[in-house]
Amino acid sequence: MVFDKKKVVYQIYPKSYKDTTGNGVGDLRGIISKLPYLEELGVDVIWLNPFYPSPQRDNGYDISDYTAVNPLFDSMADFEDLVQKVKAYGIDIMLDMVLNHCSTEHEWFQKALAGDRYYQDFFILRDQPTNWASKFGGNAWAPFGDTGKYYLHLFDVTQADLNWRNPHVRKELFKVVNFWRDKGVTCFRFDVINLIGKDEVLKDNDQFDGKPEYTDRPIAHDYLKMLNQATFGQDSDSMTVGEMSFTDIPNCIQYSNPNSHELDMVFNFHHLKVDYDQGQKWTLKPFDFAELKTLFHTWGEEMSEGGGWSALFWNNHDQPRALNRFVDVEHFRNEGATMLAASIHLSRGTPYIYMGEEIGMLDPDYESMANYVDVESINAYQALRSAGKTESQAFAIVQAKSRDNSRIPMQWNDEENAVFSTGQPWLQVGKTYRDINVAKEKSGPIFTFYQELIALRKILPIIAEGSYQSAYQDNPYIYAFERQYGKQRLLVCNNFFAKTVKVPLPKAYQEGRVLLSNYPEEALSDTITLKPYQTLAILVD
């Protein structure tokens, strides 16, 4: 079955969406209370970040029980109520499946530590560790109790990688997915799923060219086929997406081409590294627009030609707000927000909206490291200081790049703590909540533009199904592309800068109609003038 490409996904970080108990942490009943808002926006699927029992070392991506609800977020009865309530609004739920690793507090790891050899084979244990680095900094191997062995943790030391080569591990993880399918869930997002295929013999990374040794291994495709067949592949209305770390186009085509029977679509993150200096996240550098455009065009065209499918996004729980990264928000927040939205919603792929993006939320602009709780950010600050950065230099980098930037509480109105909670929020609210909030923005230009983009996808097959071709490749200010579906053609031009840009318009499009613009419409002629951060979409029937 081919999934519905007209659908738009809205990501909710439950911890920060809406708190109904006053404990400062968002919960499932808070999400239920906001379903009318999500219906008004028009989204079809809500993706929930993990709400399972967890020590919260990595904000829930360190799972200690895959088939329960963390009391912090309410109960299983509340989740079951949510599943029923969303259906009444025509919305599906997408759950986050973290199947590459589990918490060291999980029963499996604890039994392994206690000497149970059956469970020891659930993990990747070695007498001699490789030189792999953890993605959170430091060594990717840690002592396995007092056994003299080491266990692999590609992320935090409390997140032990699971051994997918063990058929018993696969069986248990497939049971996890089926548990939630039995609860009525048909949509799944698989966390760093291209890392599950470690080789039998592990080698140091310097023996490989570029890509980490454990990434996109051929056997990962075999595992995904097994996962598909044993679980969601049995559902006619399923939707699946894989988060792919450090991936490439040929693998992503294979992961997402329907003929592969693996996943429906893939996330890649290359476009969100264009402000990394020398490829390093914890640096400050203006974004490289030429690189951004090249990445979008290359992925857009090659995924289109190969029959793959991308999940399109600017924001998520691991990224600072795109507005702060790519737009002069002081002068053009509305224009920049709507341009960024159109640049992916009108492209080829399934758009994902991260909570608050639809009202133009910004980074919190914290003033001290004491405001941050994210383990990656705290580790990075310490590493930057150790590398010789001053306190202010290290803080400036964390302030720009921290994952907490996107995890701040949702801004509902201009009252205390943005009405996220009646108590003290687990993470301090952003400074802008009195000016940027749902109550103020719902009738404003950003929210209504998102509503229009979502509606157009459902009306026009060219948006949901059309091919992708780059346009105006040589223009240093514009990211533009063409879509084609049957005889219809759609040209989308996006000005990524705070300056006016003129470009010639092909004759065929001069006779078309303006489908969408974030500025007042003007008549089409042989030249179009794009204002700062303008998006302009022209349709030819």
ZIBEL-V150164 format. One record per pair of residues at least 12 apart in sequence whose C-alpha atoms are under 7 Angstrom apart, sorted by the first residue. I is the first residue (numbers start at 1). GAP is how many residues later the second one is. Records with the same first field share a line. If there is no record, write none. Layout:
I: GAP, GAP
This chain:
1: 235
2: 256
3: 234, 235, 236
5: 345, 459
6: 451, 452, 458
7: 37
8: 35, 36, 37, 342, 343, 344, 446
9: 34, 35, 36, 37, 38, 342, 343, 344
10: 33, 35, 36, 37, 342, 343, 344, 345
11: 35, 36, 37, 341, 342, 343, 344
12: 34, 35, 36, 37, 342, 343
13: 35, 36, 304
14: 12, 13, 34, 35
15: 12
16: 391, 392, 393, 394
17: 14, 392, 393, 403
18: 12, 13, 402, 403
19: 401, 402
20: 401
22: 399, 400, 401
23: 400
24: 397, 399, 400, 401, 402
25: 400, 401
26: 47
27: 46, 47
28: 45, 46, 50, 51
29: 49
32: 50
39: 50
41: 410
42: 409, 412
44: 46, 47, 48
45: 46, 47, 48, 49
46: 46, 47, 48
47: 46, 47, 48
48: 46, 47, 48
49: 46, 47
50: 46
51: 18, 19, 22
52: 13, 14, 16, 17, 18
53: 12, 15, 16, 17
58: 317
61: 37
62: 40, 41, 97
63: 39, 40, 43
64: 38, 39, 41, 42
65: 41
66: 110
67: 109, 112
80: 103
83: 101
93: 92, 94
94: 91, 93, 94, 95
95: 92, 93, 94
96: 92, 93, 94, 95
97: 91, 92, 93, 94
98: 92, 93
99: 74, 92
100: 61, 62, 92, 93, 95, 96
101: 58, 59, 60, 61
102: 57, 58, 59
103: 55, 56, 57
104: 54, 55, 56
113: 32
121: 42, 45
122: 40, 41, 44, 47
123: 28, 37, 38, 39, 40
124: 27, 28, 37, 38, 39
125: 24, 25, 26, 27
126: 23, 24, 25
127: 21, 22, 23
129: 12, 21
130: 73, 74
131: 73, 74
132: 72, 73
134: 19, 20, 21
135: 19, 20
136: 19, 20, 240
140: 12, 13, 14
141: 12
142: 15
164: 32, 33
174: 53, 56, 57
177: 54
178: 53
186: 46, 51, 52, 53
187: 51, 52, 53
188: 51, 52, 53
189: 51, 52, 53
190: 51, 52, 53
191: 51, 52
192: 51, 52, 53
193: 49, 50, 51
194: 21, 22, 26, 50, 51
195: 19, 20, 21
196: 24
197: 17, 20, 22, 23
198: 16, 19
199: 15
211: 35
216: 31, 35
221: 34
224: 38
225: 36, 37
228: 33, 34
239: 25
240: 23, 24, 25
241: 22, 23, 24, 25
242: 21, 23, 24, 25
243: 23, 24, 25
244: 22, 23, 24
245: 23
247: 21
249: 50
252: 14, 56
253: 50, 53, 54, 55
256: 52, 53
257: 50, 51, 52
264: 45
265: 44, 45, 46
266: 43, 44, 45
267: 43, 44
271: 21, 24
274: 13, 14, 17, 18
275: 12, 13
282: 115, 119
283: 114
284: 113
287: 39
290: 186
293: 186
297: 173
300: 48, 168
301: 167, 168
304: 163, 164
309: 40
310: 39, 40
311: 38, 39, 40, 41
312: 32, 37, 38, 39, 40
313: 31, 38, 39, 40
315: 39
316: 38, 90
317: 86, 89, 90
318: 85
319: 84, 87
320: 43, 80, 81, 82, 83, 85, 86
321: 41, 42, 84, 85
323: 13, 14, 39
324: 38, 39
334: 111, 112
335: 183, 198, 199
336: 197
337: 23, 109
338: 108, 111, 180
339: 155, 194, 195, 196
342: 193
343: 151
345: 108
346: 117
347: 116
348: 116, 118, 119, 120
356: 54
358: 88, 89, 92
359: 78, 79, 82, 87, 88
360: 86
361: 75
363: 42, 43, 67
364: 41, 65, 66, 67
365: 34, 65, 66
366: 33
369: 26
371: 57
372: 32
374: 29, 30
377: 21, 25
381: 13, 14, 17
408: 19, 20, 21, 22
409: 20
411: 22, 26, 27
412: 25, 26, 27
413: 21, 24, 25, 26
414: 19, 20, 21, 23
417: 12
418: 15
462: 21, 22, 23
466: 17, 18, 19
467: 16, 17, 18
468: 13, 14, 15
469: 12, 13, 14
470: 12
477: 18, 19, 20
478: 15, 16, 17, 18
479: 14, 15, 16
480: 12, 13, 14
481: 12
487: 54
488: 52, 53
489: 50, 51, 52
490: 47, 48, 49, 50
491: 46, 47, 48
492: 44, 45, 46
493: 42, 43, 44
494: 39, 40, 41, 42
495: 35, 37, 38, 39, 40
496: 37
497: 35, 36
498: 34, 35
499: 32, 33
500: 29, 30, 31, 32
501: 28, 29, 30
502: 25, 26, 27, 28
503: 24, 25, 26
504: 22, 23, 24
505: 21, 22, 23
506: 20
507: 19
509: 29, 31
510: 14, 15, 16
512: 26, 27, 28
513: 25, 26, 27
514: 23, 24, 25
515: 22, 23, 24
516: 20, 21
517: 18, 19, 20
518: 16, 17
519: 15
